[in-house]
Every structure is written in C-alpha cells, then in structure tokens.
Amino acid sequence: MVSKFYLRYFADERQQVRTVMLPGDRSFNQSIRDASVNTDFYTVVDKKGQESDAVEQALAELEGLAAPAWRAMADGVWPLPEEHRVAMAGWLALQLLRGTSMRDSMSEIASHALLLEVILGGRERLRRALTEAGQTADDATVDREWVDLFKDPPRARVHANHHMQQLGQMLPRVTQSLLDRCWLLTVFQRKALATSDHPVYVVPNHDMTVVGMGTGIATATVIHAPLTRRHSLAMYDPSAVPPALADLGDSSFPGVAATALYSNSCTVNSARRFLFHHPDDTPLTGIDLHGPREREVAVHAQLWGWLREDDRQVLVDVGFGPGDLDALLA
C-alpha cells in the first residue's frame, strides 16, 4: 500500500524495514517490496466488464513524479523547487485518499445510512417491502425480520471503482489544500522516525474536538508526515502560524527529542495495522501502541429516540436496547 520509493528512506542497505504489527506484540524484518503490497486493492472493472490495472499504472506514474522530490529533500534541498513541491503535495494527498481508511470510511458511512433508513422506515416500510417481494408479511414475520435487521444489520461494501472515482475527484482539491499550507521541515541528526501504513496524519483540531466534531483535511490546523527516518514534515494552516514565521515561507528546523517523540506519536495514531522503521532504530520506545483500528466512523446521534415507540418495544421485548444500537454505530 505504501510506495516502495518512500519505504526505502526507512530501510537498511538490504532494502528491509522492521514491520511492527499492532498492538506491537509481533514484529519482523521484511523487504520493502513485500511491505508495500496490497494485492488487487486497486483493481477496477472497466466499461467492458473486465478487470483492469489502469489505476495501478496511474498511481505508479504519480509515484514516479514524487520520487525526485524525496531525493532532493533528502540531499538537503529546502525549500523545494515548485515542481518538486507540487509532486510531494500530490503524493501526500494521495496517501490521504488511497488507503483502506478511506474505503472503510465510505463503506461505514453507507452502512450507517442503510441503518438510518431502516429506523426511519420502521416496521411499516418493512411490511411493504415483504409484500412487494411476494413474501409473508404477517405481524409475527414482520417482527422477526425487524429484530434481525438490528441483530444482523445490512452492511455496505464500497467497490474499488467507487473508491477510485472519489479519489480522482478529490485529489486535485486535496493537493491544492496542502500546497496552500506552510510547510515546516524538521531535520534530525540522531533521533529516528517511524512511518506506517497510513503515513499522513490529520492532527485533530482541538477546538472542534471539544465540541464533539471531527477534523477534516480542510479544517486541520496541522497535517503531519514523516518523510524519511530523519525528516518530518508539518503542514500548517497559515492562520495558525505567527506572521513572522509565515513570511519565511517553507522553513526547516533542527529536531530534538521532544519533536521526535511527537512525530512518532502522530505516526502511531495514524497507523491502522502496521508500523515500519529502520531495523537498527527503536523509534517506538516509550509510546503506547493501540490495537488494529477496526472502525473509521463513529456516529453520536441518539438514534434510539428516532424509533417509533411500537417499533422500539419489539426490540426491547427481545433484549435489544439503546446501548446495542449505539454499538452498531460506534
């Protein structure tokens, strides 16, 4: 899933990285070729109904444009020339849109919409659906099917075609959003950095978090990414940067232990399944690792109260309550 050229900046001379599987109870060295594979994830179905690797080829072209930007940055070029800056922004935007987190989010949002449709339609809509399908629609059958809809709710799975269509639509806007930010590069001499299967982290916006709202790419104060085992990039909303610093444009600063810890904490928070680092480094020391992320989207809408009283009572009679509904949305 993560580009081989990128993982090379975290690998040893044998082109191997240390792979840590969340929650950290298993780790092993592996080739960057194996670490970057997610078979068939980008395989789409073309207009002729045939499987196609056209998206894989397009992504490889974008990676080819980004690789020289990494080489320049690693060689000490900063700020980057405009061509390299655009290529780097495009690759970073791609990481926010291409991964399992985006497809899982799309699937979970669609599943939540299906459940909401069930709740608002109630047993009466269910009865009509059964009747239209030529199935039995007596009270006992309707009640049984109603309970089953909550005990085993419908799940949506977004196809690669839909994911890639959204990626194509959003990539130019997200790339421009990153280009409009102030880029601050931190360079470490001794401290080492890790990366993950989702290397670009949208740092939660404090003001939005305290009122129970999420943070998006456009509303994030800072977006963070480790670029190599010695370089981390923070992309700030210009309004959050002091004017004197903003006037400097893209800047670089020497790293210290505290900023290395912050960078690696961001990396851990962004990871879904895997972390990667140089086999000789120990960048995760002192950081609590979470388990694999199972859900991307949580809904806090008190939907139990949206059920009609008689529909709600059928669920209560079989022991299904508000907490069970909340668990479906958490």
Secondary structure as UniProt FT lines:
FT   HELIX           4..7
FT   HELIX           8..10
FT   TURN            13..14
FT   STRAND          16..21
FT   TURN            22..25
FT   STRAND          26..31
FT   HELIX           32..35
FT   TURN            39..42
FT   STRAND          44..45
FT   TURN            47..48
FT   STRAND          51..52
FT   HELIX           54..74
FT   TURN            75..76
FT   HELIX           82..98
FT   HELIX           100..132
FT   TURN            133..134
FT   HELIX           139..151
FT   HELIX           160..179
FT   STRAND          182..187
FT   STRAND          195..196
FT   STRAND          201..202
FT   HELIX           206..209
FT   TURN            210..212
FT   TURN            217..219
FT   STRAND          222..228
FT   TURN            229..230
FT   STRAND          231..236
FT   HELIX           238..240
FT   HELIX           243..246
FT   TURN            247..248
FT   STRAND          251..254
FT   HELIX           257..270
FT   STRAND          274..277
FT   TURN            279..280
FT   TURN            283..286
FT   HELIX           303..306
FT   HELIX           309..317
FT   TURN            318..319
FT   HELIX           322..329
//
